[in-house]
Each structure stands twice: as C-alpha cells, then as structure tokens.
Amino acid sequence: MLIVNCFSQVDEVTELVKGNSAIKSLMLRSTGLNDSDLEKLALTLSGSDLKYLNLNCNQISAAGMPHLRTILRNCSSLESLA
C-alpha cells in the first residue's frame, strides 16, 4: 500500500507507481490532487495491477472526468474507487 500525504510532487509519485506491480492500493485522499495531476496519474496507472484507489477530498472537477474514465477503462484489476 502506498499512502501519499501531499501531491505536490506528482512526477515522483507517478514514477514510483509506474511498473511497480507490488503496489495494489494507492491512497491519495486529501492530497490536493487536481485535474492535471489526475491526467498524469491516469497515464501511469494504465495496465497496472492496482486494486484500490482513493481520490477522496481532492480538487478534481468535471474537467478531470475523462481522466477518471481512462483509469476505469485501462486499469481492469481495479476493484474499488473512492
């Protein structure tokens, strides 16, 4: 499980997650994640083995919904999205 407290370093987090099949849960609750960050995350999570993703209490607007849709479409192992 990877728990992130601040999402100001989006590139570092995406590099850590990319290609790391050991990470099954990603907790990004209340990290200040925005639509642009979500786009980068969506590209990173494509084809991952992630099972749980928590994006609660962030700054994701309607503009971020296409990126969320990308995550749901391309991360077939995802069982829970909060």
RAPEMO-V432753 format. One record per pair of residues at least 6 apart in sequence whose C-alpha atoms are under 6 Angstrom apart, sorted by sequence separation. I is the first residue (numbers start at 0). J is the second residue. D is the distance in whole Angstrom. If there is no record, write none. Layout:
BEGIN
{{I	J	D} {I	J	D}}
END
This chain:
BEGIN
{{0	22	6} {0	24	5} {1	25	5} {2	26	5} {3	27	6} {6	30	5} {5	30	5} {28	53	6} {32	57	5} {33	58	5} {34	59	5} {41	66	6} {4	30	6} {6	32	6} {17	43	6} {23	49	4} {24	50	6} {27	53	6} {28	54	5} {31	57	5} {32	58	6} {33	59	5} {50	76	6} {55	81	6} {23	50	5} {24	51	5} {25	52	5} {26	53	5} {27	54	5} {28	55	5} {29	56	5} {31	58	6} {46	73	6} {47	74	6} {50	77	4} {53	80	6} {54	81	6} {20	48	6} {24	52	6} {28	56	6} {29	57	5} {38	66	5} {45	73	5} {46	74	5} {48	76	6} {49	77	6} {50	78	5} {51	79	5} {52	80	5} {53	81	5} {34	63	5} {41	70	5} {45	74	5}}
END
